[in-house]
Amino acid sequence: MTRPLTRGGTFLLAFIAGTAIANDYAVQPALAAVAAELGVPLSVIALVPTAALTGCMTGFALLLPLADHLAPNRLVAVQLTALAAALTLAATAPGAVVLLAAYLLIGAAASVAAQASNIAGRHAPLGRRGTGVATVSAGMSAGILLSRLVGGALTDMLGWRRMLLLCAGLALLGAIAAAALLPRERPAADRSYRAALLSLHPLPRRLPKLRRAVAVGGLWYFAFNVIWVALALALAEPPYGLGPTAIGLYSLAGLLGFGALPLTGRLADRFTPGTVIIAGMLAAATGTALLATGLNTPPATALGLALFDAGCFAAQAANVSSVIGLDPLRSGSLTSVYLVLYFAVGALGAALAAPLLDALGWRGTALTALSALLLAAVLALVDVKTGLIRRTRQGDPRAQERKRVSGSRP
């Protein structure tokens, strides 16, 4: 039995998760600048977010189960070192093909953010799993949100290549800290790594709760990527014509999601994750409805993005906590399956963002995301009601025992 993770260790994992996952998004405000420098159509460079998410799925499938087999300090340090190498490759890419290949590697290595969340949930003190996962999720949300602002500003100041080199240096610092400060105990795995990989495929079929978590989470991550990728593209084109820094500033509106996550963790520990998910989806849907009114009114856009991000991040923290809770000893494998399928749907959203924007315009794209969020809310509500009915039918075991004992008396 390993010692519970300290608060300092949890905050380090939050920092690592945020700085790692940020690399999937930091280049988004600079997509137009990258396309211009490499001399390729914007539609080709718009595939960079899709490549990063595809790489993440690969990392979740092949690397996340290692959390059940390797010591956290070694696992996280090696992945962060690989992330730094991949970022260096992207920074020196001579063309779109090498850049897209580099972002596949960046996405795979950035899946260390999920390792951090898993470690925080597995090593959390008793009754604090939701809080630990939410703390790391807060770091991830801050990384995602601030990455666009920082990435855009650094691109304007230094160029996108030097921006990526700075990100590589930050990844190396995280690797050094992880090697020195994270838990050194190796998990007591009940199966080999190969056996763990082979066991991933049947898990969704055997675990209905895992299937439902994937369905609901995938819908809001589809909406999340549709909105943010389409937003960056729409703001770079006429009539707005904004530069990378200005586009990145819009990410600040989502900082409400960062502030809401600590409360989300406490609510998930106290109530059911399903309740938190439904509330998050309703908040995200309200924000998306505001965004659908157009981008000509910055205050309305900012409020819409704030509600949208807060709802999506809160729901994700609750969902991951529930997945880890299915079997903490196999949390690496369970989280791997969840995130592979979750990011598969998210990658689809990123890939469809540009075509949707071309075909439907901003309003039609936002309404598409809104439909996905409302469907997620409905599925979560059905899941909660099903759970309540099941518990009601089964009854309180203690009450049943009292009734049996009472009925056996003469």
C-alpha positions in Angstrom: 0.0 0.0 0.0 1.6 3.3 -1.1 1.4 6.5 1.0 -1.3 9.0 -0.1 -0.2 11.7 -2.4 0.6 15.0 -0.6 -1.0 18.3 -1.6 2.3 19.4 -3.0 2.5 16.3 -5.2 -1.1 16.8 -6.4 -0.3 20.4 -7.4 2.9 19.3 -9.2 0.8 16.8 -11.2 -1.7 19.6 -12.0 1.2 21.8 -13.3 2.6 18.9 -15.4 -0.8 18.1 -16.8 -1.5 21.7 -17.7 1.9 22.4 -19.4 1.8 19.0 -21.2 -1.8 19.2 -22.6 -1.2 22.9 -23.6 1.0 21.7 -26.4 -2.0 20.3 -28.2 -3.6 23.8 -28.4 -0.9 26.5 -28.2 -0.4 26.5 -32.0 -4.1 27.0 -32.8 -4.0 30.8 -32.8 -1.0 30.7 -35.1 -2.5 28.3 -37.7 -2.8 31.0 -40.3 0.8 32.2 -39.7 2.1 28.6 -40.0 0.2 28.0 -43.2 1.6 31.2 -44.7 5.2 30.4 -43.8 5.1 26.9 -45.0 3.2 27.9 -48.2 0.3 25.4 -47.8 -3.5 26.0 -47.7 -5.0 26.8 -44.3 -7.2 23.7 -44.7 -4.1 21.5 -44.5 -2.7 23.2 -41.5 -6.1 23.0 -39.9 -5.4 19.3 -39.6 -2.7 20.0 -36.9 -5.3 19.9 -34.0 -6.6 16.6 -35.5 -3.1 15.2 -35.6 -2.5 16.1 -32.0 -5.7 14.5 -30.8 -5.0 11.4 -32.9 -1.6 11.2 -31.2 -3.3 11.6 -27.8 -5.5 8.6 -28.6 -2.5 6.5 -29.4 -0.8 7.6 -26.2 -3.9 6.7 -24.2 -4.1 3.3 -25.8 -0.5 2.3 -25.5 1.0 4.5 -22.7 -1.8 5.0 -20.1 -2.0 1.3 -19.1 1.6 1.7 -18.0 0.3 3.5 -15.0 -0.6 0.1 -13.6 2.9 -1.2 -14.1 5.6 1.6 -13.7 6.5 3.9 -10.9 4.9 7.4 -11.4 8.2 9.3 -11.2 9.8 7.3 -14.0 6.7 7.1 -16.2 6.0 10.8 -16.1 9.6 11.9 -16.5 10.2 9.7 -19.6 7.0 10.9 -21.3 7.8 14.6 -20.7 11.3 14.0 -22.2 9.7 12.5 -25.3 7.4 15.5 -25.5 10.3 17.9 -25.5 11.9 15.9 -28.4 8.7 16.0 -30.4 8.2 19.7 -29.9 11.8 20.3 -31.1 11.0 18.3 -34.2 7.9 20.4 -34.9 9.9 23.6 -34.4 12.3 22.6 -37.1 9.7 21.1 -39.5 10.5 22.1 -43.1 7.0 21.4 -44.4 3.4 20.3 -43.5 4.1 16.6 -43.6 6.9 16.7 -41.0 4.8 19.1 -38.9 1.8 16.8 -38.9 4.0 13.8 -38.1 5.5 15.8 -35.2 2.1 16.7 -33.8 1.2 13.0 -33.8 4.2 12.5 -31.5 3.4 15.6 -29.5 -0.2 14.4 -28.9 1.1 10.9 -27.9 3.6 12.3 -25.4 1.1 14.9 -24.1 -1.1 12.1 -23.0 1.0 12.3 -19.8 -1.6 14.7 -18.7 -4.0 11.7 -18.3 -1.3 9.9 -16.5 -1.1 12.8 -14.0 -4.9 12.7 -13.5 -4.8 8.9 -13.0 -1.9 9.1 -10.5 -3.8 11.8 -8.5 -6.9 9.7 -8.4 -5.2 6.5 -7.5 -2.9 7.9 -4.8 -5.5 10.3 -3.3 -6.2 10.1 0.4 -9.4 8.2 1.3 -12.6 10.1 0.3 -10.6 12.7 -1.7 -10.4 11.1 -5.1 -12.8 13.6 -6.7 -10.9 16.5 -5.2 -7.6 15.1 -6.4 -8.8 14.5 -9.9 -10.5 17.9 -10.0 -7.2 19.6 -9.0 -5.3 18.1 -11.8 -8.3 18.8 -14.2 -8.0 22.4 -13.1 -4.4 22.5 -14.1 -5.3 20.9 -17.4 -8.0 23.4 -18.0 -5.7 26.3 -17.2 -3.1 24.8 -19.6 -5.7 24.5 -22.4 -7.1 27.9 -21.9 -3.9 29.9 -21.4 -2.1 27.9 -24.1 -4.0 29.8 -26.8 -3.2 33.2 -25.2 0.5 32.4 -24.5 0.9 30.6 -27.8 -0.6 33.5 -29.8 1.5 36.2 -27.9 4.7 34.2 -28.2 4.1 33.7 -31.9 3.7 37.4 -32.5 6.8 38.2 -30.5 9.2 35.3 -31.5 7.5 33.4 -34.3 5.8 30.0 -34.0 9.0 28.0 -34.2 10.7 29.7 -31.2 7.4 29.4 -29.3 7.5 25.6 -29.7 11.1 25.5 -28.5 10.2 27.3 -25.3 7.4 24.7 -24.8 10.1 22.0 -25.2 12.2 23.6 -22.5 9.2 23.7 -20.1 8.6 20.0 -20.7 12.2 19.2 -19.8 11.8 21.2 -16.5 8.6 19.1 -15.7 10.5 15.9 -16.4 13.2 16.9 -13.9 10.6 17.7 -11.2 8.7 14.5 -11.8 11.7 12.3 -11.5 12.6 13.9 -8.2 9.3 14.5 -6.5 6.6 12.0 -7.6 6.0 8.6 -5.9 8.7 6.0 -6.6 6.7 2.9 -5.6 5.9 0.6 -8.5 2.2 -0.6 -8.6 1.5 -4.2 -7.7 0.1 -5.2 -11.1 -1.9 -8.5 -11.3 -1.1 -8.9 -15.0 1.6 -8.1 -17.6 1.6 -5.0 -19.7 0.8 -7.2 -22.8 -2.1 -8.8 -21.0 -3.3 -5.4 -19.9 -3.3 -4.2 -23.5 -5.2 -7.3 -24.7 -7.8 -6.8 -22.0 -8.7 -3.3 -23.1 -10.9 -4.2 -26.0 -13.5 -6.2 -24.0 -13.9 -3.6 -21.2 -16.6 -1.4 -22.8 -18.6 -4.5 -23.6 -18.3 -5.9 -20.1 -18.8 -2.6 -18.2 -22.1 -0.7 -19.1 -21.0 2.2 -16.9 -17.9 2.7 -18.9 -19.9 2.7 -22.1 -22.2 5.4 -20.8 -19.3 7.5 -19.6 -17.7 7.3 -23.1 -21.0 8.2 -24.8 -21.7 11.2 -22.7 -18.1 12.5 -22.5 -17.5 12.0 -26.2 -20.4 14.3 -27.1 -19.2 17.2 -25.1 -15.6 16.8 -26.3 -16.9 16.8 -29.8 -18.6 20.1 -29.1 -15.6 21.5 -27.3 -13.3 20.9 -30.3 -15.8 22.1 -32.9 -16.3 25.4 -31.0 -12.6 26.2 -30.3 -11.1 25.2 -33.7 -13.9 26.9 -35.6 -13.6 30.0 -33.4 -9.8 30.3 -34.2 -10.5 30.0 -37.9 -13.5 32.3 -38.0 -11.7 35.1 -36.1 -8.7 34.9 -38.4 -10.9 35.4 -41.5 -12.8 38.5 -42.6 -14.7 40.4 -41.3 -12.6 40.0 -38.1 -9.1 39.4 -39.4 -7.6 39.0 -36.0 -3.9 38.1 -35.3 -2.7 35.2 -33.1 -2.5 37.3 -30.0 -6.0 38.7 -30.3 -7.4 35.3 -31.0 -5.6 33.9 -28.0 -7.1 36.5 -25.7 -10.5 34.9 -26.2 -9.2 31.9 -24.2 -9.2 34.1 -21.1 -13.0 34.0 -21.1 -12.8 30.3 -20.3 -11.0 30.8 -17.0 -14.3 30.4 -15.2 -13.8 26.7 -15.9 -10.6 26.8 -14.0 -12.2 28.5 -11.0 -15.2 26.1 -10.9 -13.2 22.9 -10.8 -12.2 22.8 -7.1 -15.9 23.1 -6.3 -16.6 20.4 -8.8 -14.3 18.0 -7.0 -16.0 18.5 -3.7 -19.4 18.1 -5.2 -18.4 14.9 -6.9 -17.1 13.5 -3.6 -20.3 14.6 -1.8 -23.0 13.9 -4.5 -23.1 11.7 -7.6 -20.9 12.5 -10.6 -24.0 12.2 -12.8 -25.6 15.2 -11.0 -22.4 17.3 -11.7 -22.4 16.2 -15.3 -26.0 17.3 -15.9 -25.3 20.7 -14.4 -22.2 21.1 -16.4 -23.9 20.2 -19.7 -26.7 22.7 -19.0 -24.2 25.4 -18.3 -22.2 24.6 -21.5 -25.4 24.5 -23.6 -26.4 28.0 -22.3 -22.9 29.3 -23.2 -23.1 27.8 -26.7 -26.5 29.3 -27.3 -25.0 32.7 -26.5 -22.1 32.0 -29.0 -24.6 31.1 -31.7 -25.9 34.6 -31.6 -22.7 35.7 -33.3 -19.2 37.0 -32.6 -19.9 40.7 -33.1 -20.5 41.4 -29.4 -17.4 40.6 -27.4 -19.1 40.6 -24.0 -21.7 38.1 -25.1 -18.9 36.0 -26.7 -16.8 36.1 -23.5 -19.8 35.1 -21.3 -20.7 32.3 -23.7 -17.1 30.9 -23.8 -16.9 31.1 -19.9 -20.1 29.1 -19.4 -19.1 26.7 -22.2 -15.7 25.9 -20.8 -16.9 25.8 -17.2 -19.6 23.2 -18.0 -17.3 21.0 -20.1 -14.4 21.0 -17.6 -16.7 20.3 -14.7 -18.4 17.4 -16.4 -15.0 15.9 -17.4 -13.6 16.0 -13.9 -16.7 14.2 -12.6 -16.7 11.7 -15.4 -13.0 10.7 -14.9 -13.6 10.4 -11.2 -16.4 8.0 -11.8 -14.3 5.9 -14.3 -11.4 5.6 -11.8 -13.9 4.6 -9.1 -15.1 1.6 -11.2 -11.9 -0.3 -10.2 -9.0 1.8 -8.7 -6.5 -1.0 -9.1 -7.1 -1.1 -12.9 -7.7 2.6 -13.2 -4.9 3.0 -15.8 -6.6 0.5 -18.2 -10.1 1.9 -17.6 -9.0 5.5 -18.1 -7.1 4.4 -21.2 -10.2 2.9 -22.8 -12.3 5.9 -21.8 -9.9 8.5 -23.1 -9.1 6.7 -26.4 -12.8 6.6 -27.3 -13.3 10.1 -25.8 -10.5 11.6 -27.9 -11.7 9.7 -31.0 -14.9 11.6 -30.9 -13.0 14.8 -30.1 -10.7 14.3 -33.1 -13.8 14.0 -35.3 -15.0 17.3 -33.9 -11.7 19.0 -34.7 -11.6 17.5 -38.2 -15.2 18.7 -38.9 -14.8 22.2 -37.5 -13.4 23.7 -40.8 -15.9 21.9 -43.1 -18.8 22.9 -40.8 -17.7 26.5 -40.7 -17.5 26.6 -44.5 -20.8 24.9 -45.1 -22.9 26.3 -42.2 -21.2 29.4 -41.1 -20.4 30.3 -37.4 -24.1 30.1 -36.3 -24.7 26.7 -37.8 -21.4 25.4 -36.4 -22.4 26.6 -32.9 -25.8 25.0 -33.2 -24.2 21.7 -34.1 -22.2 21.8 -30.9 -25.3 22.8 -28.9 -27.1 19.7 -30.2 -24.3 17.5 -29.0 -24.3 19.1 -25.6 -28.1 18.7 -25.2 -27.9 15.1 -26.2 -25.1 14.5 -23.6 -27.4 16.1 -20.9 -30.3 13.8 -21.9 -28.1 10.7 -21.7 -26.7 11.7 -18.4 -30.2 12.3 -17.0 -31.3 8.9 -18.2 -28.3 7.3 -16.5 -29.0 9.1 -13.2 -32.7 8.0 -13.3 -31.7 4.5 -14.2 -29.4 4.3 -11.2 -32.0 5.7 -8.9 -34.6 3.1 -10.0 -32.0 0.3 -9.6 -31.1 1.4 -6.1 -34.8 1.8 -5.2 -35.6 -1.7 -6.4 -32.6 -3.2 -4.5 -33.4 -1.2 -1.4 -31.2 -0.4 1.5 -29.4 -3.6 2.5 -29.5 -2.7 6.1 -33.2 -2.1 6.0 -33.7 -5.5 4.2 -31.7 -7.2 6.9 -33.8 -5.6 9.7 -37.0 -6.7 7.9 -35.7 -10.3 7.6 -34.7 -10.5 11.2 -38.0 -9.0 12.3 -40.0 -11.4 10.2 -38.2 -14.4 11.6 -39.2 -13.6 15.2 -42.1 -15.6 16.7 
